[in-house]
């Protein structure tokens, strides 16, 4: 599934309008519509904001064919984007692990202190 199709699914599941998402991304509604229609190109910063808005990790968002990053990037910039994505994924997983640890601690305290 292409990224635009995923964006449409995520948006409708959340009950958001294109205008709402465009406002959150600080882009025009037409630009967001182009993304959903797989017309527009998307940069890393926008992808990160989208993953935060829809509360999904970057791998889930990008795990598909046809991701259209800005093609004017040279190899070193591509490596930089990959490194930034990797760091963001690690950060997201570390946050999830901390949340998991808090939940486990809370559940254990309930079990031992009824």
Beta strands, then each sheet from edge to edge (+ up, - down):
end
